[in-house]
Amino acid sequence: MHALTGFSLVSLLSFGYLSWDWTKPSLVADGPSEASEQPSVAPPQPPHIIFILTDDQGYHDVGYHGSDIETPTLDRLAAEGVKLENYYIQPICTPSRSQLLTGRYQIHTGLQHSIIRPRQPNCLPLDQVTLPQKLQEAGYSTHMVGKWHLGFYRKECLPTRRGFDTFLGSLTGNVDYYTYDNCDGPGVCGFDLHEGENVAWGLSGQYSTMLYAQRVSHILASHSPRQPLFLYVAFQAVHTPLQSPREYLYRYRSMGNVARRKYAAMVTCMDEAVRNITWALKRYGFYNNSVIIFSSDNGGQTFSGGSNWPLRGRKGTYWEGGVRGLGFVHSPLLKRKRRTSRALVHITDWYPTLVGLAGGTVSVADGLDGYDVWPAISEGRASPRTEILHNIDPLYNHARHGSLEGGFGIWNTAVQAAIRVGEWKLLTGDPGYGDWIPPQTLAAFPGSWWNLERMASARQAVWLFNISADPYEREDLAGQRPDVVRALLARLVDYNRTAIPVRYPAENPRAHPDFNGGAWGPWVSDEEEEEEEEEARSRSLSRGRRKKKCKICKLRSFFRKLNTRLMSHRI
């Protein structure tokens, strides 16, 4: 057992707010009749699907979780729908988005490690059918508004080539909310706001949260409710930089912590954007046959005003504060409304669930890791999911005190991995920063308070928790239940046998925005890609001919492949 010691607090100051004049629509309640008054019958046509994803919103940062931040729209929609209180996402941006759109764990897409950087020649695997492509097959019109962050080094990686009829948003991980500039290192800066496959220079200056909500309203106004619609709204909010229109900051002027004040203003602004979207659904005749899904993409960043209290950890970690998500479903089509669901749900489950709602089909051949959880959400049935592989990352820094011996000879506990099976959760390697951080409401605490509740032990590489009984991960049971530890390590071994090699290529200097007119965008042309593939095939054929003539060449090839496997798995 390790020692636990008190509170920790970090305050990050940032500046950059401008005013915004936003036309104020009617409240959510002012449209057609309320969700609770709609008949729970099968729709005459496939439902309209609206998936709203927020960026870096903490588990604590919504009104119905007791937050000091005002989110009246989210509170109302969740109260009238189904709150998902056993819902899991990934600890950082790219992994959550990739699993949402493919229905596969990271180990099955090659995106196990970190995020896709702007200068990396990498993107969502092109050989996998995405959720919007599946919905297009089912007759849906598909539209994306917001943050992509799934790679763009060639045009085939862009949203409009991966299943979306239209796209307005950014391709990289974070941009200025007004200027849409993004820097990936000193002097490597460029503009990142795109409409379709073109740079949207003319839209600069508009606050992104409001711009995206207005685009959603425009799509709804110009679309017929008789054709099924899929809207993927991936807000940039509330990711850094901490920027908000002035009027939202004013209502939190009493907050002493500057980062928390700006963050709170951004959350409330996003809440009102969701109000606008809901109002537009009602105004243009979509609401009665719609399913609205709200989800965060990872835990809150406590250095930048976010809070996951009372959960442990933060964004970028495999503690509950990094992977337990905010989520709810609001729809007149729900059979059992106004309740809280404890059914186990993971972000990969949305793929088969939404394809099923759309009247499409998925099969074992699709290789999905997700489950259709609509009966669990709508009717209150048991979830078909009993376990979650949070991830296996062989490239992350190995824990100093991990070893194969510590993993009963079947698993190297130095490797970063996390899995949940039933009520048990196992972590190995370095799970990330493991503090419990209360809401940062005060401007500053005495410096000595930083160490009051920090993990004192670093000589550890295996943790086991009963998450059902101990959701805050206070009591490590690894020493008391070696039988459970061994069983979960065996499941990691099973999963790892199905993993594909990590795809994390070196950055390419050709990606610099200066070579693309000052904007981030694809830098590898179709012709270049074909030439590279042809050269690779030629090299492969050449090596094959040499292998027939040379036993030494066979040995070289063997050791080269062995080294590749070791780099990928390190187990």
Disulfide bonds with the S-S distance in Angstrom:
Cys123-Cys157 2.23
Cys183-Cys189 1.84
